Amino acid sequence: MAYTTLGKLAKRYGDSLLIELTDRADEPTGQIDDTVVVGAIEGADALIDGHLQGRYVLPLAVTPPLIEELAEAIVIYKLHTYSPEGKIKDEYKDAKETLDKISSGRIRLPVAGVEPATQPGNGVRVTDRERPLTAKNLKGFI
């Protein structure tokens, strides 16, 4: 399941930036190259799924707005063939930090989570030697 779409990217960043980043033909066509965008979206989805898989049931039934925003920031960063400008680099760094917080549980998403695996006998087991001083031994002192 894709966490973002070409339409959402165009709405957030504009067609001109997407054309600039994806039109990689020898003779520029002036069009957005869908295959380049889809490749970047798949890469972002894999990165996000890697952070979510231990904590949430995948695929997500509903994509939270936070995940959509993170996916957009990651995709636009991945579309750059050279070093991106400061704001895009900062958004990518923030997205990675947020994903780390989600995977560690410091940020929780409003979706179904994975139940922790339980094993029988996970309690504490203590074995001790026989007590040398008991009520029976100390009869007369107590």
Backbone as CSV, one residue per row, in Angstrom:
resi,resn,N_x,N_y,N_z,CA_x,CA_y,CA_z,C_x,C_y,C_z
1,MET,0.845,-1.179,0.000,0.000,0.000,0.000,0.887,1.237,0.000
2,ALA,0.654,2.119,-0.958,1.443,3.346,-1.048,0.924,4.366,-0.034
3,TYR,1.851,5.019,0.630,1.486,6.005,1.647,1.268,7.396,1.062
4,THR,1.648,7.579,-0.189,1.399,8.850,-0.866,1.196,8.566,-2.347
5,THR,0.756,9.577,-3.071,0.512,9.430,-4.506,1.138,10.597,-5.249
6,LEU,1.189,10.457,-6.556,1.711,11.532,-7.393,0.866,12.790,-7.229
7,GLY,-0.444,12.627,-7.130,-1.331,13.777,-6.954,-1.052,14.545,-5.670
8,LYS,-0.815,13.810,-4.585,-0.507,14.467,-3.306,0.839,15.175,-3.361
9,LEU,1.805,14.552,-4.041,3.117,15.192,-4.186,3.005,16.471,-5.012
10,ALA,2.220,16.417,-6.093,2.040,17.597,-6.938,1.337,18.709,-6.171
11,LYS,0.386,18.343,-5.332,-0.332,19.344,-4.544,0.594,20.016,-3.532
12,ARG,1.485,19.232,-2.908,2.366,19.782,-1.876,3.567,20.528,-2.458
13,TYR,4.183,19.958,-3.513,5.435,20.528,-4.019,5.302,21.226,-5.369
14,GLY,4.222,20.986,-6.086,4.012,21.632,-7.374,4.539,20.798,-8.533
15,ASP,3.869,20.947,-9.678,4.255,20.192,-10.873,5.642,20.577,-11.370
16,SER,5.983,21.853,-11.279,7.268,22.297,-11.836,8.447,21.624,-11.135
17,LEU,8.393,21.468,-9.820,9.477,20.794,-9.106,9.526,19.316,-9.482
18,LEU,8.365,18.686,-9.599,8.341,17.271,-9.970,8.864,17.057,-11.387
19,ILE,8.542,17.956,-12.299,9.079,17.861,-13.659,10.595,18.010,-13.625
20,GLU,11.065,18.984,-12.870,12.508,19.224,-12.756,13.240,17.998,-12.200
21,LEU,12.628,17.310,-11.246,13.285,16.173,-10.599,13.137,14.857,-11.353
22,THR,12.088,14.715,-12.165,11.827,13.416,-12.789,12.077,13.367,-14.285
23,ASP,12.102,14.479,-14.964,12.301,14.490,-16.419,13.791,14.328,-16.701
24,ARG,14.215,13.065,-16.799,15.646,12.764,-16.926,16.018,12.270,-18.318
25,ALA,15.165,12.476,-19.292,15.441,12.038,-20.660,16.537,12.906,-21.273
26,ASP,17.206,12.361,-22.313,18.253,13.132,-22.990,17.684,14.419,-23.567
27,GLU,16.505,14.304,-24.160,15.781,15.491,-24.609,14.594,15.656,-23.677
28,PRO,14.610,16.657,-22.806,13.524,16.827,-21.831,12.153,16.915,-22.495
29,THR,11.186,16.239,-21.898,9.828,16.216,-22.438,8.930,17.261,-21.787
30,GLY,9.347,17.775,-20.646,8.512,18.733,-19.933,7.355,18.075,-19.203
31,GLN,7.446,16.764,-18.996,6.396,16.000,-18.322,6.979,15.306,-17.092
32,ILE,6.109,14.996,-16.150,6.516,14.230,-14.976,6.670,12.773,-15.399
33,ASP,7.806,12.165,-15.084,8.048,10.758,-15.401,7.471,9.907,-14.271
34,ASP,6.345,9.259,-14.567,5.644,8.469,-13.552,6.499,7.335,-12.994
35,THR,7.315,6.702,-13.834,8.105,5.561,-13.362,9.140,5.990,-12.328
36,VAL,9.709,7.167,-12.488,10.677,7.674,-11.514,9.972,7.953,-10.188
37,VAL,8.797,8.557,-10.257,8.034,8.871,-9.044,7.600,7.586,-8.340
38,VAL,7.110,6.612,-9.099,6.671,5.346,-8.508,7.845,4.646,-7.825
39,GLY,9.022,4.683,-8.434,10.206,4.088,-7.812,10.548,4.740,-6.484
40,ALA,10.459,6.070,-6.435,10.742,6.787,-5.186,9.669,6.500,-4.137
41,ILE,8.415,6.393,-4.561,7.326,6.075,-3.625,7.528,4.678,-3.047
42,GLU,7.905,3.725,-3.891,8.149,2.359,-3.402,9.302,2.332,-2.404
43,GLY,10.349,3.114,-2.665,11.470,3.190,-1.731,11.060,3.776,-0.394
44,ALA,10.245,4.821,-0.438,9.761,5.442,0.798,8.850,4.486,1.561
45,ASP,7.993,3.769,0.835,7.098,2.798,1.478,7.893,1.704,2.184
46,ALA,8.949,1.227,1.533,9.778,0.180,2.143,10.462,0.694,3.406
47,LEU,10.948,1.924,3.364,11.598,2.514,4.539,10.605,2.654,5.694
48,ILE,9.420,3.142,5.393,8.396,3.325,6.427,7.950,1.971,6.980
49,ASP,7.707,1.002,6.095,7.292,-0.331,6.549,8.350,-0.966,7.442
50,GLY,9.611,-0.742,7.126,10.685,-1.276,7.954,10.639,-0.748,9.374
51,HIS,10.224,0.504,9.530,10.125,1.088,10.869,8.834,0.684,11.587
52,LEU,7.779,0.402,10.821,6.478,0.094,11.426,6.263,-1.389,11.706
53,GLN,6.982,-2.272,11.020,6.616,-3.690,11.025,6.655,-4.363,12.388
54,GLY,7.497,-3.981,13.282,7.536,-4.634,14.577,6.464,-4.156,15.532
55,ARG,5.835,-3.024,15.216,4.908,-2.405,16.152,3.462,-2.364,15.646
56,TYR,3.270,-2.394,14.328,1.927,-2.248,13.759,1.635,-3.354,12.753
57,VAL,0.342,-3.656,12.593,-0.102,-4.646,11.621,-0.039,-4.002,10.236
58,LEU,0.733,-4.627,9.348,0.879,-4.111,7.987,0.157,-5.028,7.021
59,PRO,-0.417,-4.506,5.950,-0.521,-3.092,5.594,-1.533,-2.378,6.488
60,LEU,-1.304,-1.100,6.681,-2.200,-0.305,7.514,-3.563,-0.209,6.841
61,ALA,-4.628,-0.373,7.609,-5.982,-0.270,7.060,-6.262,1.157,6.605
62,VAL,-5.835,2.116,7.400,-5.993,3.537,7.088,-4.636,4.191,7.291
63,THR,-4.241,5.019,6.328,-2.952,5.696,6.457,-3.125,6.968,7.274
64,PRO,-2.462,7.058,8.431,-2.552,8.277,9.238,-1.917,9.463,8.503
65,PRO,-2.434,10.673,8.720,-1.870,11.859,8.062,-0.377,12.044,8.333
66,LEU,0.075,11.678,9.518,1.499,11.804,9.838,2.343,10.947,8.902
67,ILE,1.907,9.728,8.625,2.652,8.832,7.737,2.641,9.371,6.311
68,GLU,1.514,9.936,5.872,1.455,10.540,4.536,2.470,11.669,4.419
69,GLU,2.530,12.507,5.431,3.464,13.635,5.423,4.913,13.151,5.410
70,LEU,5.207,12.134,6.196,6.562,11.581,6.220,6.917,10.973,4.868
71,ALA,5.967,10.268,4.261,6.206,9.646,2.958,6.501,10.701,1.897
72,GLU,5.762,11.797,1.914,5.998,12.865,0.942,7.393,13.453,1.101
73,ALA,7.812,13.687,2.335,9.145,14.248,2.579,10.236,13.289,2.123
74,ILE,10.036,12.000,2.347,11.039,11.009,1.950,11.094,10.881,0.432
75,VAL,9.939,10.856,-0.224,9.896,10.714,-1.683,10.579,11.894,-2.356
76,ILE,10.273,13.102,-1.936,10.856,14.274,-2.600,12.365,14.305,-2.391
77,TYR,12.828,13.824,-1.250,14.271,13.737,-0.999,14.900,12.701,-1.930
78,LYS,14.246,11.550,-2.083,14.780,10.479,-2.920,14.768,10.843,-4.401
79,LEU,13.898,11.747,-4.812,13.850,12.153,-6.216,15.048,13.013,-6.617
80,HIS,15.698,13.613,-5.666,16.869,14.439,-5.977,18.046,13.540,-6.358
81,THR,18.632,13.790,-7.531,19.812,13.023,-7.929,21.071,13.626,-7.330
82,TYR,21.027,14.896,-7.040,22.149,15.579,-6.403,21.698,16.045,-5.022
83,SER,22.546,16.717,-4.320,22.230,17.164,-2.962,21.044,18.128,-2.973
84,PRO,19.997,17.819,-2.207,18.835,18.712,-2.169,19.115,19.960,-1.340
85,GLU,18.248,20.944,-1.512,18.390,22.192,-0.755,18.076,21.959,0.721
86,GLY,18.351,22.949,1.534,18.260,22.832,2.985,16.923,22.383,3.527
87,LYS,15.816,22.987,3.075,14.503,22.655,3.631,14.142,21.198,3.358
88,ILE,14.401,20.733,2.167,14.070,19.347,1.820,14.941,18.383,2.615
89,LYS,16.203,18.731,2.780,17.111,17.898,3.574,16.670,17.867,5.034
90,ASP,16.254,19.023,5.558,15.782,19.094,6.946,14.498,18.289,7.145
91,GLU,13.570,18.376,6.177,12.324,17.607,6.272,12.610,16.108,6.252
92,TYR,13.571,15.687,5.426,13.936,14.272,5.366,14.534,13.817,6.694
93,LYS,15.418,14.637,7.245,16.043,14.304,8.529,14.977,14.204,9.622
94,ASP,14.042,15.152,9.638,12.949,15.116,10.618,12.072,13.872,10.429
95,ALA,11.823,13.509,9.173,11.008,12.327,8.890,11.688,11.067,9.422
96,LYS,12.990,10.955,9.209,13.722,9.785,9.713,13.694,9.740,11.243
97,GLU,13.870,10.887,11.886,13.825,10.935,13.351,12.441,10.548,13.868
98,THR,11.402,11.015,13.187,10.036,10.673,13.581,9.786,9.177,13.415
99,LEU,10.281,8.595,12.322,10.131,7.150,12.130,10.856,6.368,13.220
100,ASP,12.017,6.851,13.626,12.736,6.200,14.728,11.923,6.262,16.020
101,LYS,11.272,7.402,16.260,10.441,7.541,17.460,9.216,6.629,17.390
102,ILE,8.652,6.473,16.197,7.503,5.580,16.032,7.927,4.138,16.282
103,SER,9.070,3.751,15.728,9.508,2.359,15.894,9.899,2.043,17.333
104,SER,10.347,3.054,18.084,10.704,2.817,19.488,9.498,2.947,20.420
105,GLY,8.377,3.460,19.904,7.164,3.568,20.711,6.980,4.912,21.385
106,ARG,7.881,5.863,21.154,7.722,7.185,21.768,6.619,7.984,21.092
107,ILE,6.338,7.673,19.827,5.190,8.251,19.122,4.303,7.078,18.723
108,ARG,3.005,7.192,19.009,2.067,6.121,18.688,1.109,6.584,17.608
109,LEU,0.823,5.676,16.698,-0.112,5.956,15.616,-1.494,5.422,15.987
110,PRO,-2.553,6.080,15.512,-3.911,5.623,15.831,-4.368,4.476,14.924
111,VAL,-3.586,3.397,14.891,-3.915,2.229,14.076,-3.692,0.971,14.909
112,ALA,-4.125,-0.168,14.364,-3.986,-1.439,15.082,-2.517,-1.806,15.225
113,GLY,-2.156,-2.179,16.432,-0.776,-2.563,16.703,-0.616,-4.066,16.774
114,VAL,0.608,-4.497,16.813,0.933,-5.911,16.929,0.943,-6.265,18.406
115,GLU,0.268,-7.348,18.757,0.257,-7.801,20.144,1.618,-8.386,20.479
116,PRO,2.153,-8.074,21.637,3.437,-8.660,22.007,3.315,-10.173,22.181
117,ALA,4.329,-10.876,21.746,4.321,-12.333,21.855,4.425,-12.744,23.319
118,THR,3.544,-13.642,23.724,3.593,-14.123,25.105,3.989,-15.585,25.093
119,GLN,4.773,-15.962,26.056,5.200,-17.342,26.190,4.805,-17.813,27.579
120,PRO,4.381,-19.062,27.690,4.011,-19.554,29.019,5.234,-19.595,29.930
121,GLY,5.003,-19.283,31.187,6.088,-19.353,32.158,7.074,-18.214,32.075
122,ASN,6.629,-17.038,31.658,7.530,-15.895,31.595,7.760,-15.250,32.953
123,GLY,7.130,-15.773,33.996,7.278,-15.188,35.325,8.637,-15.504,35.928
124,VAL,8.888,-14.946,37.068,10.148,-15.163,37.768,10.082,-16.491,38.505
125,ARG,11.127,-17.260,38.416,11.206,-18.532,39.129,12.412,-18.469,40.064
126,VAL,12.160,-18.738,41.324,13.219,-18.675,42.328,13.321,-20.034,43.005
127,THR,14.524,-20.541,43.106,14.760,-21.749,43.896,15.781,-21.397,44.964
128,ASP,15.509,-21.859,46.170,16.372,-21.500,47.296,16.679,-22.760,48.094
129,ARG,17.689,-22.704,48.868,18.055,-23.838,49.717,17.067,-23.941,50.879
130,GLU,17.135,-25.020,51.578,16.275,-25.208,52.734,16.701,-24.229,53.826
131,ARG,15.741,-23.650,54.503,16.042,-22.655,55.537,16.630,-23.329,56.784
132,PRO,17.768,-22.818,57.267,18.369,-23.429,58.450,17.627,-23.070,59.742
133,LEU,17.018,-21.926,59.810,16.319,-21.493,61.021,14.827,-21.428,60.734
134,THR,14.092,-22.325,61.340,12.646,-22.344,61.174,11.998,-22.248,62.545
135,ALA,10.704,-22.125,62.566,9.972,-22.066,63.841,10.164,-23.358,64.623
136,LYS,10.298,-24.462,63.928,10.496,-25.757,64.583,11.879,-25.827,65.241
137,ASN,12.931,-25.334,64.551,14.301,-25.334,65.092,14.450,-24.378,66.269
138,LEU,13.747,-23.293,66.222,13.904,-22.246,67.227,12.889,-22.360,68.360
139,LYS,12.317,-23.532,68.533,11.323,-23.730,69.584,11.980,-23.451,70.942
140,GLY,11.392,-22.619,71.684,11.930,-22.223,72.968,12.578,-20.848,72.910
141,PHE,13.066,-20.431,71.726,13.639,-19.092,71.580,12.576,-18.084,71.167
142,ILE,11.550,-18.569,70.547,10.510,-17.671,70.052,9.333,-17.687,70.982
